[in-house]
């Protein structure tokens, strides 16, 4: 791909029992600005064994859409149940028909220019291998798929981790990527394995196989997420996923960054208590 060549996007939305939010997500994506491209953009809703009306609602939204910027399809996960299997199903369906894969969750909404910002980032930087969106947390999201104007649930920790991500992004070594909005070049051959933290696993695979490629956060690609009322359980799941991925962080391609991410998070609570005591 030559510099500034327009990229074609393949957007994957894995979902299981998301009847409450899938219409909102699709309406948000269909209303987004899809960049000009030589090929046809594709939007795949991968139904991961839903037991509710997720697939039917998604199909109804697609049939009612008048968008000509993208082709949309609902398909069933043909691999092992779970998000990783749904992603692999989506990748197989895309084949080699797109340049950049965009992975996004069903329960978020994205800025209407987010997809255009992602495409522009890949067009402008040949060595860019992966990009992550910027997280905004809210107490609630509009049901019609529109984008909220203000962040209403960002805590101090969320703001601090965002600042760390921005510093890492400047040198092209973003580590803690967001699976709610994550994109990578299809020709890098990335695919999730068995880890719960599919986003982290994809980033580690890129850093291992393609160490010269950059990983950045794109400021214009913001996704909006509701802060879960079960935040404690959500954080516990993320912590378990992180511990599962920790052994993969001891690799020469990650250097000191990998060493720090492997060893600092488990002792972070104790360090925080010590810092507070000293303060």
N, C-alpha and C positions, 0 to 999 in steps of 0.2 A: 504494500500500500504506500503510495507516494504521499509526501507531505501535503496537507490540505485536501486530500481526496475525501469526498463525502462518504461517511460510513452509514451502513444499513444496520438497524437495530433489531434484535430479537429479544422481546421482553417476556420473561417467565414469571407467572404468578402461581406458585404451588399453593394449594388450599385443601383444608379438610374441615368440614363442618363450619363453614364461614358464611352461612346464609344471612347473618345479620349485617355483614359488611361488604360482601362481594359486589353488590350492585354499586355501592358507593365507590369502591376501588376502580371498577371498570369505567364508570362514568367520569371519574377523575382522569384516568389514563386516556380515554377517548377524547376528552376535552383539551388534552395537553397539546402543546406545539410539537409536532413531529418534524424533525429537520429534513431538508431536501436531501435526497440520496439517489444513487444510481439504481439501487434495487428497491424491493418492496419491504417496508417494515412489517414485522410480524409480532403479534401479541398472542401468547399461548396461556390459557388457563388450564393448569394441570390438576385435575381432581384426584386427590389422594384418598380414595375410598370413603368419601363423605357419606354419612348416614342421614343427612338432612337434605334441604332443597338447594344446596349450593350450586350444583351443576345446572339445574333447571333455571334458576334465577340468572345465572351467568349467560345461559343461552338466550334467554328473553332479552337481556340488555343488548346482547350482540345483534339480535334480529331487529331491534328497534333503532339501532345506531345508523346514522347517515354519514359517518366519517369515511372518507375515501383515502385517508393518509396511511392506513394500516389494515392488514388482514387479521382477523381475530378468529380463534378456534378454541373450543373446549375439548380436551382429551383426557383419557383416564391414565393414571400411573400404571405402567406395565412392569415395573420393577418392585423390589421389596417395599412394603409400606413405610412411609416416612418421607420427610422433606427431601432427603438425599436421593431417594429413588425417584421422586417426582421431578427433581432437577435433571437427573439423568434421562428420564423420559422426554423432557422438554428439549434437552440438547440433541437427542437423537432425531426428534421431529424437525428441529431447525436444520440439521445437516450442515451443509456449507453455504446456505442461502443468505447468511447475514455476516457482518464483520464483527459486531460487538454484541455480547450477551448482557442483558440487564436483568438482574434478579431482584424481585421486590415482593414484599408481603401483602397479603390481602387486607390486613387491618390498618394500613397506613394510607395517607394521601400524600401526593408530591406536588411541589410547585409546578405550575403549568409550563414553565420553561426548563424544568429539570432535565428532561430527555434531550432537549437541544443543547443544554450546557454540557451534558455527558458526551454527546457526539462531538461537540466543538473541542473538548479537551483531548480526545483521541486523535482528532484531525490535526491538532496543532503540535502534538508531541509524539514523535515516532516511537520513542522508547517507553511510552506510557503503557503499562501492561494492565493495570487495574485501577479503578476509582471507586471511592465510597461517597455516599451522600452525607449531608450534614443533618444531624438529628435535632428536631424541635419537639419538646414534650408539652402536652396540653391536658387540661382536666377533662376535656371532651372535644370531639370533632363534629362538624356539621354533617348531617345525614345525607346531604345532596352531593357530597364529593368536593365541595368547594374548599378552598384553602383558608384556614384561620389567620387572622391578621396579626395576633400577638401570641407569644409564648406565655402560657399561664401555669406551667408546672415544672419549670426548670429549677432544680435545686443547686446548691453550691457544688456538690460533687459532680453533677452533670456539666456545669459550666467549666469546672477545672479539667475534667477529662476531655472536653471539647478543645480547650486551649492546648493540652498536650498533643492531641491529634493534629492540630494545626501546625505545631512546631515540627512534628515528624513529617507531615505532608510537604513542608517546604523543601526538605532534602530528599523527597521521593521515597521515604521509608515508613509510610503509615503502617502501623501494626494492628491496632484494634479497629478493624473495618466493621461496617454495619451491614448485616445481611438483609436489613429492611430495604436497602437501596444500594446494590453492589453491581459493578459492571466490569467486564474484562474482554480482551480480544479473543475471539473464537479460535483463531489459528494457534493460540498457545496450548490448546488441548487440555484445558483444566476441567476436572470433574470431581465432585465430592466422593469421598470414600464412605467410612462408617462412623465418623465422629458426629456427635450431636451438634457441635459448633461448626456447621457447614461453611460459614463465612470465614472463620479463622483457618479452617483446613484448606480452603481454596487459596487464601493469601499465602499460607506456608508452602503450599505446592508451587505457587508461582515463584516465591523467593528461592526455593530449592532448585527448580528446574530452569528458571530464567532469571538469574541473579542480577543481570544488567538492566532489567526492566523496572520502571518506577511504579510505586503505589502511592496515590495521592487522594486527598479529599477535595471535591469540587464544590466551591462555595455556592455556585448557582444551582446546585442539585440538592435542594433541601427536602427532607421528608418529615411529615408531621405524624406524631404518634400519641395515642392516649396513654397517660400514665395509669397502669393497671391498679385496680383496687386491691389486687393480690400481689403487691410489689415484693413482699418478702419471699413468697413462693417463686416468683419470677427470678429474683436475684439468686435464690438457691439453685435453680435450674442452670442459670448462667455460670455460677461458680463450679458446679459439677462438670459442665461442658468444658470450662477452662482447664480444670484439672485433668480431664481426659486428653486434652490437646497438649498439655505441658511437656510430655516427653519429646514431642516433635520440635520443641524450641531449642534444644541443644544441637545446633547445626552450625557449621562454619559460615554459611551464607548469612546468618542472622547476627553473628558477631556479639558484641557487648549488649546490643539491644535484646537479643534472644535470651542472654544470660539474665538480664535484669527482669524481663517479663516472666521468666521461669521461677525466679527466686523471691522477688519483692512482693507480689500480690498475696501469697500465703501469710506473710508477716505484717502486711499493711495495717490490720486492726491494732496489733500491739504497738507498732510505730506511731500510730495516731494517738493512742492513749499516752505514750511517753511524751509526744509533742505537746499534748494538752496539759499534761502534768507540769512540764517545764514552763509552759506559757503562764 
